[in-house]
Amino acid sequence: MNTSVRKIFVFDSQVAEHLELLAKEQQMSMTAALQDMIEQAYIQMDNRKKIAIAKSLIDNERGIFGNKKSIQSIKANYDV
């Protein structure tokens, strides 16, 4: 079950007018328009975080070792 939460926001008059126009353009209520915009922004933020994590894994070209040592260099230091 979805629950609703009432919040009160104060907008600059121009922003409020823009919200009203955007909602009319999309044929939805201002609440629905805001919810949609917030969810889209949240998804973008989440995607940016996932991309940053993926890039950090790719950038770590030497594997999982935090000290940037390769497996070959570690093996070379041990007499086996």
Contacts in CASP RR format, 6 or more apart in sequence:
PFRMAT RR
TARGET T0000
AUTHOR 0000-0000-0000
METHOD contacts of the structure
MODEL  1
MNTSVRKIFVFDSQVAEHLELLAKEQQMSMTAALQDMIEQAYIQMDNRKK
IAIAKSLIDNERGIFGNKKSIQSIKANYDV
11 19 0 8 1.000
19 30 0 8 1.000
19 33 0 8 1.000
19 34 0 8 1.000
20 30 0 8 1.000
22 33 0 8 1.000
23 29 0 8 1.000
23 30 0 8 1.000
23 32 0 8 1.000
23 33 0 8 1.000
26 33 0 8 1.000
26 36 0 8 1.000
28 36 0 8 1.000
60 66 0 8 1.000
60 68 0 8 1.000
62 68 0 8 1.000
62 69 0 8 1.000
62 70 0 8 1.000
63 70 0 8 1.000
65 74 0 8 1.000
END
